Amino acid sequence: MKSTLVWKTLQLSPALLGLSLFVASNAYAEISDQRVSTSESTVELNRQLSETSVEIDSIQIASDVSPALSPTDTTADSNRELLEQIQRYSGENGVESLDQVTSVGQLRDVSPGDWAYEALRSLVERYGCIAGYPDGTYRGNRALTRYEFAAGLNACLNQIERLIGTGGFDETELETLRRLIQEFEAELATLGARVDNLEGRVAFLEDNQFSTTTKLKGEVIFNLASAFGDEKADSDEDVDDNLTFSHRTRLNFDTSFMGEDRLRVRLQAGNTPEFDEATGTEMARQGFEAASDNDVAVNDLYYRFPLGDKIRLFVGANGFDFNDIAEIHNPILESSGTGALNRFNRRNPFVFRNNAEQGVGANIQLSDSLSLDLGYLTGESNSPLDKDGVFDGDFTAMSQLNLALGEKLDLGFAFGYSYYPGEDVNLSGSTGSPRAKRPFGEVATSALRFGIQGSWRVAPKINLAGWGGYINAEAEADDREGDNAELWTWAANVSFLDLGKEGAAFSVAAGIPPKLTDVDGGDDDDDTSFLIEAQYQYPITDNILFTPGVYVILNPNHDDGNDDIWVGTIRTTFSF
């Protein structure tokens, strides 16, 4: 008797376990001692199937949104694990599976000598609900959980309902159904309740989502800062050392139309001071300025999209520069909101600060370790006036070859050419001395730009980064044609990661801002300025970063006759 029950269970178990996932057992009555007719049992089972059926598609949706569960839900961990198991099984068996097997001979790893061969043959021929893997195998020796087994056998449900409806089950099979339904009562109750809950959450999110194509990201900076020193650079006036409290607010709208493209629209408002007027030097400018008197403006606007698997193209219309296209190679300090406090320490000014507003660009992946960044960038390209436009105004053509040496060392080798008609000359990106900014004054100027930058993860929690840059400039005006000038700059920084707390970083940066070393028919920078910064990034939460720090300019404007200038700041960045 026992062996007969085992054999019947083996024959029916795939179908019965599928039923157990979809049927609540409490509604079943005890079996009468007298024989119950097959037709009456059939009606009862069909009624309960229709009342308690749970679709596997719902389970798929629930698994996808499970990270949104409330952290206070005491059963979240166990239910999430349950749904993840079903998701893994569904992804393996449901999406990639073959069409329904109609003959056990289709399973090439099942032979007549296998101990379960007759059971499989019976299931295929009687119930028609066995599926194989894409390679034509059944993989009968693979271990799986009770949940995986139940979820993966959803295909049997319809077949069993059909058999019950046509009287295809005898009373012994119905009795086995009842017993197995009772055994899987707990799994059914847990899964069913969880699916109902998550389906409601998904429906709510779909009804209240911001957009089906656009993601909104925001950043707000509150900054407490002051510049101090004896006198302004190149002046007898005192440094304006009043304590300031300011902010910068940004909203980024990132839209994707095809999945791999992105349209970035950034709105910005703020009143963060630049400190150049307060100190007499642009070397003191902060790296997160927003001196717009709280007027809201489009601060960044570009669209990028793939062209095949190896190329990504860019077109930008406002606030677009080479740093939007190319790798900066300064991972800890490059961000304006969370990186360096000083403008110069964020990125190589000879490569990534080109006085640009609009342009086009491309990323080309040459190999796993080699890529090329290209950009053509302009200033007032929206103006049709003389010395403006796409080709007659100021422009920069820039390129950078990126080399990844393993996972720890990245290098970038940059070369470019710039032309400025006259008044818009700014070779230093407003980070150096006045002479380095305009070597020939307000005279049309062309420049060959060279730069090398890199980042090296020396140890798991120590990162080194830096750059060097050189510009060879030439005057383009008739009265100074042939005059040349040379400019140099370099910087380096070291960051100690997870210092004091996971996600924290203590960084020290130092370098020489852009300096004019040799100019025909003009004055060089006599001395050398050094800019040194120390800061500590401390994450209060995942969305709040507290960054106190200070930087000092020694010999501002490359003149040792100027007093040293200090800037202290406490920056708090909120991101959402």
Buried (B, 14 or more C-beta within 10 A) or exposed (E): EEEEEEEBEBBBBBBBBBBBBBBBBEEBEEBEEEEBEBEEBBEBBEEBBEEBBBEBEBBBBBBEBBEEBEEEEEEBEEBBEBBEBBBBBBEBBBEEBBEBBEEBEBBEBBEEEBEEBBBBBBBBEBBBBBBBBEEEBBBEEEEBBBBBBBBBBBBBBEBBBEBBBEEBBEEEBBBBBBEBBEEBBEBBEBBBEBBEBBBEBBEEEEEEEEEEEEEEEEBBBBBBBBBBBEBBBBEEEEBBBEEBEBBBBBBBBBBEEEEEBBBBBBBBBBBBBBBBEBBBBBBBBBBBBBBBEEEEEEBBBBBBBBEEEEEBBBBBBBBBBBBBBBBBBBBBBBBBBBBBBBBBBBBBBBBBBBBBBBBBBBBBBEEEEEBBBBBBBBBBBBEEEEBBBEEBBBBBBBBBBBBBEEEEBBBBBBBBEBBBBBEBBBBBBBBBBBBBBBBBEEBBBEBEBBBBBBBBBEEEEEBBBBBBBBBBBBBBBEEBEEBBBBBBBBBBBBBBBEBEEEEBBBBBBBBBBBBBBBBEEBEBBEBBBBBBBBBBBBBEEEEEBBBBBBBBBBBBBBBEEBBBBBBBBBBBBBBE
